[in-house]
Amino acid sequence: MGDLIAFGRVIRLNGTVEGDFIAAGQAIVIEGQVTDAARIAGQVLKIVDGATIGGDVISAGFSLEMTRDTSIGGDLWYGGY
């Protein structure tokens, strides 16, 4: 079990993180699974079909897009512009 910390222009998570996912960039796309919390910041934030986050989502950005098939096990916190 471990956390993933990522910084970059476009960050796309399509695998499994067994821990926290912490990311900052222009675009963050979560397509996979995070077993604990996701802390993301960027201009465009997307959590797409089939994505699973076991804990809280703490996010800040210009936009946050989610679909109906997204699963969040904790709270969703979003600060937007």
Contact map, one row per residue, 1 for C-alpha under 8 A:
111000000000000001100000000000000000000000000000000000000000000000000000000000000
111100000000000011110000000000000000000000000000000000000000000000000000000000000
111110000000000011111100000000000000000000000000000000000000000000000000000000000
011111000000000010111100000000000000000000000000000000000000000000000000000000000
001111100000000000001110000000000000000000000000000000000000000000000000000000000
000111110010000000000111000000000000000000000000000000000000000000000000000000000
000011111010000000000011100000000000000000000000000000000000000000000000000000000
000001111110000000000001110000000000000000000000000000000000000000000000000000000
000000111110000000000000111000000000000000000000000000000000000000000000000000000
000000011111000000000000111110000000000000000000000000000000000000000000000000000
000001111111100000000010101110000000000000000000000000000000000000000000000000000
000000000111110000000000000111100000000000000000000000000000000000000000000000000
000000000011111100000000000011110000000000000000000000000000000000000000000000000
000000000001111100000000000001111000000000000000000000000000000000000000000000000
000000000000111110000000000000111000000000000000000000000000000000000000000000000
000000000000111111000000000000011110000000000000000000000000000000000000000000000
011100000000001111111000000000001110000000000000000000000000000000000000000000000
111000000000000111110000000000000111000000000000000000000000000000000000000000000
111100000000000011111000000000000111100000000000000000000000000000000000000000000
011100000000000011111100000000000111111000000000000000000000000000000000000000000
001110000000000010111110000000000101111100000000000000000000000000000000000000000
001111000000000000011111000000000000011100000000000000000000000000000000000000000
000011100010000000001111100100000000001110000000000000000000000000000000000000000
000001110000000000000111110100000000000111000000000000000000000000000000000000000
000000111110000000000011111100000000000011100000000000000000000000000000000000000
000000011100000000000001111100000000000001110000000000000000000000000000000000000
000000001110000000000000111110000000000001111100000000000000000000000000000000000
000000000111000000000011111111000000000111011100000000000000000000000000000000000
000000000111100000000000001111100000000000001111000000000000000000000000000000000
000000000001110000000000000111111000000000000111001000000000000000000000000000000
000000000001111000000000000011111000000000000011111000000000000000000000000000000
000000000000111100000000000001111100000000000000011100000000000000000000000000000
000000000000011110000000000001111110000000000000001110000000000000000000000000000
000000000000000111111000000000011111110000000000000111000000000000000000000000000
000000000000000111110000000000001111100000000000000111100000000000000000000000000
000000000000000001111000000000000111110000000000000011110000000000000000000000000
000000000000000000111000000000000111111000000000000011111100000000000000000000000
000000000000000000011100000000000101111100000000000010111110000000000000000000000
000000000000000000011110000000000000111110000000000000001110000000000000000000000
000000000000000000001111000100000000011111001000000000001111000000000000000000000
000000000000000000000011100100000000001111101000000000000011100000000000000000000
000000000000000000000001111100000000000111111000000000000001110000000000000000000
000000000000000000000000111000000000000011111000000000000000111000000000000000000
000000000000000000000000011100000000000001111100000000000000111100000000000000000
000000000000000000000000001110000000000111111110000000000000111110000000000000000
000000000000000000000000001111000000000000011111000000000000000111000000000000000
000000000000000000000000000011100000000000001111101000000000000111100100000000000
000000000000000000000000000011100000000000000111111000000000000011101100000000000
000000000000000000000000000000100000000000000011111000000000000001111100000000000
000000000000000000000000000000110000000000000001111100000000000000001110000000000
000000000000000000000000000001111000000000000011111110000000000000001110000000000
000000000000000000000000000000011110000000000000011111000000000000000111000000000
000000000000000000000000000000001111110000000000001111111000000000000011100000000
000000000000000000000000000000000111100000000000000111110000000000000011110000000
000000000000000000000000000000000011110000000000000011111000000000000001111000000
000000000000000000000000000000000001110000000000000011111100000000000001111110000
000000000000000000000000000000000000111100000000000010111110000000000001011111000
000000000000000000000000000000000000111100000000000000011111000000000000000111000
000000000000000000000000000000000000011110000000000000001111100000000000000111100
000000000000000000000000000000000000000111000000000000000111110000000000000001110
000000000000000000000000000000000000000011111000000000000011111100000000000001111
000000000000000000000000000000000000000001111000000000000001111100000000000000011
000000000000000000000000000000000000000000111000000000000000111110000000000000011
000000000000000000000000000000000000000000011110000000000000111111000000000001000
000000000000000000000000000000000000000000001111000000000000001111100000000000000
000000000000000000000000000000000000000000000111100000000000000111110100000000000
000000000000000000000000000000000000000000000011100000000000000011111100000000000
000000000000000000000000000000000000000000000000100000000000000001111100000000000
000000000000000000000000000000000000000000000001111000000000000000111110000000000
000000000000000000000000000000000000000000000011111100000000000001111111000000000
000000000000000000000000000000000000000000000000011111000000000000001111100000000
000000000000000000000000000000000000000000000000000111111000000000000111111100000
000000000000000000000000000000000000000000000000000011110000000000000011111000000
000000000000000000000000000000000000000000000000000001111000000000000001111100000
000000000000000000000000000000000000000000000000000000111000000000000001111110000
000000000000000000000000000000000000000000000000000000011110000000000001011111000
000000000000000000000000000000000000000000000000000000011110000000000000001111100
000000000000000000000000000000000000000000000000000000001111100100000000000111110
000000000000000000000000000000000000000000000000000000000011100000000000000011111
000000000000000000000000000000000000000000000000000000000001111000000000000001111
000000000000000000000000000000000000000000000000000000000000111000000000000000111
